[in-house]
């Protein structure tokens, strides 16, 4: 009788957007996994047993049998390569061209989209929790950067909406910069980076709720773009 | 008679570390390519024809037949996946485990090694060229961050030097943060981030030399580490 495969273990705290990225990939892959909770307040990430998993003292860490991985994007790639390779442009129906286009947009997320998004989240969520005032100048600068990046995304989405089939998604599971922030967003309130929001929230304090991983799956599956890897190249007319 | 494959075209200026990363992958792959020179001073990257290649107005851009790619790490992945897949832990002899470990260390380069290295380069090279003083506090902070990252690399290299074969490299071609800075380094002078270097270079001005891509190939092949993907996991004892 074959030995059943060990369930993957993910170490970390789900409120972390980096852990969320890994959770999202696990959910998208539809595999069984165990989230091993850790406490940043208790310094769990600095204990020897965790440093043996990740020498940079960060979360998440994935254990998949004998394999121990860190860096959330590498974890997401591994999970998808193993269980949903088509989402990386590989496997059946994949090609060098599709894989390359997925890579391009994963890199865009990492180096164009994520930095301003993280800066906004830090100012709007972390700063008040750390007892300092939000620096609105930093927020405004990064909202402007994010706006320009999203304009490119918008053009890209508009370009591919006409000519692609709704068959596959691709870069979305690993490209969410901060799913924990959007998944728990109260839709009836203004976003916390707006000046109006600051005025309506005395002291600038936010109450980030823990993400609900099981909800991502359905919301992502209905919202995910289908076009990152389906066009032959990424030309966008200026 | 078969049509010969079109030579890949790489757009950009070779002094850019991002262009250097793509050049390094092309050299490592041993393929023919054409470097199409552009001028940042002339604003070539903001012209419509380049925005059609990369909407973020950045270099490098790779044209490979009908495929147009940007983001240097995505370009490097594509070149290696196409011509040297074993360097990404794939192809003959590859495995999910090897590919995952390559991904981990590529992400470590992108998010742990590169940011402090770039910050140091900006202060030591770009700041004087932009007519402002180097901020030594920023340099010192990032040298300390870089030191900690390199300690992890050192431990990793020490761990794998005993038990691995010198058969393959992997993450090195895409993980060089700023090859143009190291490839052209005068070995007899102190590094520019040291205080002594600042004192010995009045005005803090540096004279960065253009990289010499053809030299990278031999220097990288002799120096590249063999161990990023050859261990079953990345445990490092704390």
Interface residues (C-beta under 8 A of the other chain):
Chain A: X48 X51 X52 X53 X55 X56 X66 X67 X68 X69 X70 X71 X73 X74 X77 X78 X81 X82 X96 X97 X99 X100 X101 X103 X104 X106 X107 X108 X110 X111 X112 X149 X152 X155 X156 X232 X233 X234 X235 X236 X237 X238
Chain B: X48 X51 X52 X53 X55 X56 X66 X67 X68 X69 X70 X71 X73 X74 X77 X78 X81 X82 X96 X97 X99 X100 X101 X103 X104 X106 X107 X108 X110 X111 X112 X149 X152 X155 X156 X232 X233 X234 X235 X236 X237 X238
